[in-house]
Amino acid sequence: MNKDRLFKIIFALVILLAILFFSVGKWTFSGIAVLVAAAMYMNAGGGDFNSRNLYEKKVENQKGWTLDQLYRMLTDMNTPLGRCWVGSRKESQEPCIVFGPAPFKDYILITVNEKEIGLVSGTEVEHLVYPESEAWRFQEIIDTENLEVTPKRYSAFAGDKVITAVLMSDLADQIANLMKDASPLPEELDMFTLYHYNSHDTTVRDLEENCYARTSTAFDPLSIVIYDMDGNETAKVTGDLKNRAAGFKVQIGEEDYGTIYCDKNSKQDAYYLEGSDGMFRLESFRAVRRANVGMNYTLTLDGEVKAVLASSPRIRFTSTGLIENDVICSFDNEYLLWYLIIQETVTALNGFVK
């Protein structure tokens, strides 16, 4: 059964249960059912299909495009999953546009009919039929079952999963904009640099083992310090976790930069920091369970997406035991220090102890 349809059925049953409890005077149980329904509605993104579904999107085919027409529009655009190609699914033999698969099996499949364009994210590569010219993609898939899981390898895995979820949404938006005769497609979409660190080893690295910074967090009162690789303090965040409304002061170098506040007016878990560079805004999106990521956010600067931040609060590795692991998918490396400041603050506010 379609997951979206299953959600609607369960949601309707919970609402019905609330009404039944109310009708027989069970006010407490009715209230609990209403709260459960509200939590389901908010967690699933509300009433919009694309917001409710992390791994499936739909775009109305207002111009009646064929699959070949859409492929020719998308073919030159590079993404973290590479450029697209045309294949099919074994079950239906229906032609489709495919981005990927990436080394950890992530792909995005696009189908087209007269009414709508559908996007689906998957990892079941055995269901894809591909021409010989695309066989190299499948030869580069990593055999994760026989691979030791380390923080670095897991971070690469988590980064791919998170960025694929973001790419799904951005591809749907790009196609919708094309329908409206908006600006042309970019040459690259969501290409990123991955940085990672964890509570066992707080050195911030990229996948090439280049080191950029170290982090240190103390609680009660909160004090977050970012150091460069020579041990010099480059940024500091301070505040009282018991008085979050007052915000958390950010200092960069010797200068006061601004204050991080929680946005109480947002429907999502959201924060903002205004400084000389503009307005940084952090907003959560649905948890990427494929990567065991419990906390993920998009970070914008004056409305432009600059990075995707993700944390796994409790993950166990043979080499480290139980730790928190943090990943930054950066679209603009100039602001890495700000990404660290904001990510460290938010993980502290969510109770992830370093």
C-alpha positions as CSV (number, residue, x, y, z in Angstrom):
1,M,0.0,0.0,0.0
2,N,1.2,3.5,-0.8
3,K,2.7,5.0,2.4
4,D,0.9,8.3,2.0
5,R,-2.5,6.5,1.7
6,L,-1.6,4.4,4.8
7,F,-0.8,7.6,6.7
8,K,-4.2,9.1,5.7
9,I,-6.0,5.9,6.9
10,I,-4.2,5.8,10.3
11,F,-4.7,9.6,10.7
12,A,-8.5,9.2,10.0
13,L,-8.7,6.3,12.5
14,V,-7.1,8.3,15.2
15,I,-9.5,11.2,14.6
16,L,-12.4,8.8,14.6
17,L,-11.2,7.4,17.9
18,A,-11.1,10.9,19.4
19,I,-14.7,11.5,18.3
20,L,-15.8,8.2,19.8
21,F,-14.2,8.9,23.1
22,F,-15.7,12.4,23.1
23,S,-19.2,11.0,22.4
24,V,-19.1,8.7,25.4
25,G,-17.7,11.3,27.8
26,K,-14.1,10.0,27.9
27,W,-12.6,13.5,27.7
28,T,-9.1,12.5,28.7
29,F,-8.8,9.8,26.2
30,S,-10.3,12.0,23.5
31,G,-7.8,14.7,24.3
32,I,-4.9,12.2,24.1
33,A,-6.2,11.0,20.7
34,V,-6.4,14.6,19.4
35,L,-2.8,15.3,20.6
36,V,-1.6,12.1,18.8
37,A,-3.4,13.2,15.6
38,A,-1.9,16.7,15.8
39,A,1.6,15.2,16.4
40,M,1.2,12.9,13.3
41,Y,0.0,15.8,11.2
42,M,2.9,18.1,12.2
43,N,5.5,15.4,11.9
44,A,4.3,14.4,8.5
45,G,4.4,17.9,7.1
46,G,0.8,18.8,7.3
47,G,-1.6,18.6,4.4
48,D,0.7,18.9,1.4
49,F,1.7,15.7,-0.3
50,N,5.3,16.7,-1.0
51,S,5.8,17.9,2.6
52,R,4.4,14.7,4.0
53,N,6.7,12.5,2.0
54,L,10.5,12.6,2.3
55,Y,11.1,10.0,-0.4
56,E,8.3,10.7,-2.9
57,K,7.3,13.9,-4.6
58,K,4.8,14.9,-7.3
59,V,4.7,17.8,-9.8
60,E,1.7,18.5,-11.9
61,N,2.5,18.1,-15.6
62,Q,0.9,21.3,-16.7
63,K,2.7,21.4,-20.1
64,G,2.1,17.8,-21.0
65,W,5.9,17.0,-21.3
66,T,7.0,13.6,-22.3
67,L,9.8,11.7,-20.5
68,D,12.1,12.5,-23.4
69,Q,11.4,16.2,-23.3
70,L,12.1,16.3,-19.5
71,Y,15.3,14.2,-19.9
72,R,16.7,16.7,-22.4
73,M,16.1,19.5,-20.0
74,L,17.8,17.7,-17.1
75,T,20.6,15.9,-18.9
76,D,23.3,18.5,-18.5
77,M,22.7,19.2,-14.8
78,N,25.2,17.7,-12.4
79,T,24.2,16.5,-8.9
80,P,25.7,14.5,-6.0
81,L,24.2,11.5,-7.7
82,G,25.8,12.4,-11.0
83,R,24.0,13.3,-14.3
84,C,20.8,11.6,-15.2
85,W,20.3,8.7,-17.6
86,V,17.3,6.8,-19.0
87,G,16.5,3.2,-17.8
88,S,13.5,1.3,-16.5
89,R,12.2,-0.8,-13.7
90,K,12.2,-4.6,-14.0
91,E,8.7,-4.9,-12.6
92,S,7.0,-2.7,-15.2
93,Q,9.6,-2.0,-17.9
94,E,8.3,1.6,-17.7
95,P,10.9,4.0,-19.0
96,C,12.2,6.4,-16.3
97,I,14.9,9.0,-15.7
98,V,17.4,8.0,-13.1
99,F,19.9,10.0,-11.0
100,G,22.4,7.6,-9.5
101,P,22.9,5.2,-8.0
102,A,25.6,6.6,-5.7
103,P,28.2,4.3,-3.9
104,F,25.7,3.7,-1.0
105,K,22.9,2.7,-3.5
106,D,20.9,6.0,-3.4
107,Y,19.1,6.9,-6.5
108,I,16.2,9.1,-7.6
109,L,13.8,7.8,-10.2
110,I,11.5,10.1,-12.3
111,T,8.4,8.9,-14.2
112,V,6.3,11.0,-16.5
113,N,2.7,10.7,-17.6
114,E,0.1,13.2,-19.0
115,K,-1.0,14.4,-15.6
116,E,2.0,14.4,-13.3
117,I,5.7,13.9,-12.9
118,G,6.6,11.5,-10.1
119,L,9.9,11.4,-8.2
120,V,10.9,8.5,-5.9
121,S,14.0,8.0,-3.9
122,G,15.2,4.4,-3.5
123,T,18.1,2.1,-2.7
124,E,16.9,-1.2,-4.2
125,V,19.3,-1.1,-7.2
126,E,18.4,-4.7,-8.2
127,H,15.1,-3.3,-9.5
128,L,16.8,-1.0,-12.1
129,V,17.4,-2.0,-15.7
130,Y,20.2,0.0,-17.2
131,P,22.0,0.2,-20.6
132,E,25.6,-1.0,-20.8
133,S,26.9,2.6,-20.9
134,E,25.7,3.0,-17.3
135,A,27.1,-0.2,-15.9
136,W,30.0,1.6,-14.3
137,R,27.6,3.2,-11.8
138,F,26.6,-0.2,-10.4
139,Q,30.2,-1.4,-10.3
140,E,31.1,1.4,-7.9
141,I,28.5,0.5,-5.3
142,I,30.1,-0.2,-1.9
143,D,29.5,-3.6,-0.3
144,T,28.5,-2.3,3.1
145,E,27.7,-5.8,4.5
146,N,31.4,-6.7,4.5
147,L,32.8,-3.3,5.5
148,E,33.8,-2.2,9.0
149,V,31.7,0.8,10.1
150,T,33.9,3.6,11.3
151,P,32.8,7.2,12.1
152,K,34.3,8.4,8.8
153,R,32.5,5.8,6.7
154,Y,29.3,6.3,8.6
155,S,29.5,10.1,8.1
156,A,30.0,9.6,4.3
157,F,27.0,7.2,4.3
158,A,24.8,9.7,6.4
159,G,25.8,12.6,4.2
160,D,24.7,10.8,1.1
161,K,21.4,9.8,2.6
162,V,20.6,13.3,3.9
163,I,21.7,15.1,0.7
164,T,19.6,12.7,-1.4
165,A,16.5,13.7,0.6
166,V,17.4,17.4,0.0
167,L,18.0,16.7,-3.7
168,M,14.6,15.1,-4.0
169,S,12.9,18.2,-2.8
170,D,15.1,20.5,-4.9
171,L,14.6,18.5,-8.1
172,A,10.8,18.7,-7.6
173,D,11.1,22.5,-7.1
174,Q,13.3,22.9,-10.1
175,I,10.9,21.0,-12.3
176,A,7.9,22.9,-10.9
177,N,9.7,26.2,-11.7
178,L,10.4,25.0,-15.3
179,M,6.6,24.5,-15.6
180,K,6.2,28.2,-14.7
181,D,8.8,29.3,-17.3
182,A,11.0,30.4,-14.5
183,S,14.8,30.7,-14.6
184,P,16.6,27.8,-16.4
185,L,18.1,24.9,-14.5
186,P,21.5,25.4,-12.9
187,E,24.6,23.6,-14.2
188,E,25.0,22.0,-10.7
189,L,22.4,21.3,-8.0
190,D,23.3,20.5,-4.4
191,M,27.0,19.7,-4.9
192,F,28.6,19.8,-1.5
193,T,31.6,19.2,0.7
194,L,31.2,16.9,3.6
195,Y,32.7,17.7,7.0
196,H,32.4,15.4,10.0
197,Y,33.3,15.1,13.7
198,N,32.0,13.4,16.8
199,S,31.9,13.5,20.6
200,H,34.9,11.1,20.8
201,D,37.0,13.0,18.3
202,T,36.0,16.7,18.1
203,T,38.4,17.5,15.2
204,V,36.4,18.7,12.2
205,R,37.6,16.9,9.0
206,D,36.6,16.5,5.4
207,L,36.7,13.1,3.7
208,E,40.3,13.8,2.5
209,E,41.4,13.9,6.1
210,N,42.1,17.7,6.0
211,C,41.5,19.2,9.5
212,Y,39.8,22.5,10.0
213,A,38.9,23.1,13.6
214,R,38.3,21.5,17.0
215,T,35.2,22.0,19.2
216,S,34.7,22.0,23.0
217,T,31.4,22.1,24.9
218,A,30.8,22.7,28.6
219,F,27.4,22.8,30.3
220,D,25.8,24.8,33.2
221,P,26.4,27.4,32.1
222,L,26.7,26.6,28.4
223,S,30.1,27.4,26.9
224,I,31.0,26.3,23.4
225,V,34.5,27.1,22.0
226,I,35.7,26.6,18.5
227,Y,39.5,26.4,18.1
228,D,41.6,26.5,14.9
229,M,44.2,23.7,14.4
230,D,46.9,25.8,16.1
231,G,44.8,25.9,19.3
232,N,43.7,29.5,19.0
233,E,40.1,30.3,20.0
234,T,38.2,31.5,16.9
235,A,34.6,31.6,18.2
236,K,32.7,31.2,21.4
237,V,29.0,30.7,22.4
238,T,27.7,31.3,25.9
239,G,24.4,31.3,27.6
240,D,22.1,29.8,30.2
241,L,20.3,26.6,29.2
242,K,17.7,27.4,31.9
243,N,16.9,30.7,30.3
244,R,16.8,30.0,26.6
245,A,14.6,33.0,25.8
246,A,17.5,35.2,26.5
247,G,19.4,33.6,23.6
248,F,23.0,32.5,23.3
249,K,25.7,35.1,22.7
250,V,28.1,34.5,19.9
251,Q,31.7,35.9,19.9
252,I,33.9,35.6,16.8
253,G,37.6,36.4,17.6
254,E,37.4,39.3,20.0
255,E,34.2,40.8,18.6
256,D,30.6,40.2,19.8
257,Y,28.8,38.9,16.7
258,G,25.2,38.3,17.6
259,T,22.7,36.1,19.5
260,I,21.2,32.8,18.6
261,Y,17.5,32.6,19.4
262,C,14.9,29.9,19.1
263,D,12.1,30.9,16.7
264,K,9.0,30.2,18.7
265,N,6.8,31.3,15.8
266,S,8.0,28.5,13.5
267,K,6.1,25.3,13.1
268,Q,9.5,23.5,12.8
269,D,12.4,23.4,15.2
270,A,14.0,26.6,14.1
271,Y,16.8,29.1,15.2
272,Y,18.2,32.3,13.9
273,L,21.4,34.4,14.3
274,E,21.7,37.9,12.9
275,G,25.1,39.4,12.4
276,S,27.2,41.5,10.1
277,D,27.0,38.7,7.4
278,G,23.2,38.8,7.4
279,M,20.5,36.5,8.9
280,F,21.4,32.9,9.4
281,R,18.4,30.7,9.9
282,L,18.3,27.0,10.8
283,E,15.1,25.0,10.3
284,S,14.5,21.3,10.8
285,F,13.1,18.9,8.2
286,R,11.8,15.3,8.6
287,A,14.3,12.9,10.2
288,V,16.3,10.8,7.6
289,R,15.8,7.4,9.1
290,R,17.7,5.6,6.3
291,A,20.9,7.0,7.9
292,N,19.8,6.8,11.6
293,V,19.9,10.6,11.6
294,G,17.6,11.9,14.3
295,M,18.2,15.6,13.8
296,N,18.7,17.4,10.5
297,Y,18.3,21.0,9.4
298,T,18.8,23.3,6.5
299,L,20.8,26.4,7.1
300,T,20.2,29.5,5.1
301,L,21.9,32.9,5.0
302,D,19.5,35.7,3.9
303,G,17.2,33.0,2.4
304,E,19.9,31.2,0.4
305,V,20.6,27.6,1.5
306,K,24.3,27.3,2.6
307,A,24.4,23.9,4.3
308,V,22.6,20.9,5.6
309,L,23.4,19.9,9.2
310,A,22.8,16.4,10.6
311,S,23.4,14.7,13.9
312,S,23.0,11.2,15.2
313,P,22.8,11.6,19.0
314,R,23.4,7.9,19.9
315,I,25.3,5.7,17.6
316,R,27.8,2.9,18.5
317,F,31.0,2.1,16.8
318,T,33.4,-0.7,17.7
319,S,36.3,1.7,17.9
320,T,34.5,4.4,20.0
321,G,31.5,2.9,21.8
322,L,28.4,5.0,22.0
323,I,28.9,8.6,20.7
324,E,27.2,11.5,19.0
325,N,28.2,12.0,15.3
326,D,27.8,15.3,13.5
327,V,27.8,15.9,9.7
328,I,27.9,19.1,7.7
329,C,27.0,19.1,4.0
330,S,28.4,22.4,2.9
331,F,27.3,24.3,-0.3
332,D,29.5,27.2,0.6
333,N,32.7,26.5,2.5
334,E,33.3,30.2,3.4
335,Y,30.9,29.9,6.3
336,L,32.2,26.7,7.9
337,L,32.9,28.4,11.2
338,W,29.3,29.6,11.4
339,Y,28.0,26.1,10.6
340,L,30.0,24.8,13.6
341,I,28.8,27.5,15.9
342,I,25.2,26.9,15.1
343,Q,25.3,23.1,15.0
344,E,27.2,22.9,18.3
345,T,24.6,25.2,19.9
346,V,21.6,23.3,18.7
347,T,23.0,19.9,19.7
348,A,23.6,21.3,23.1
349,L,20.1,22.7,23.3
350,N,18.7,19.3,22.4
351,G,20.6,17.7,25.2
352,F,23.3,15.9,23.2
353,V,26.2,15.9,25.7
354,K,29.7,15.9,24.1
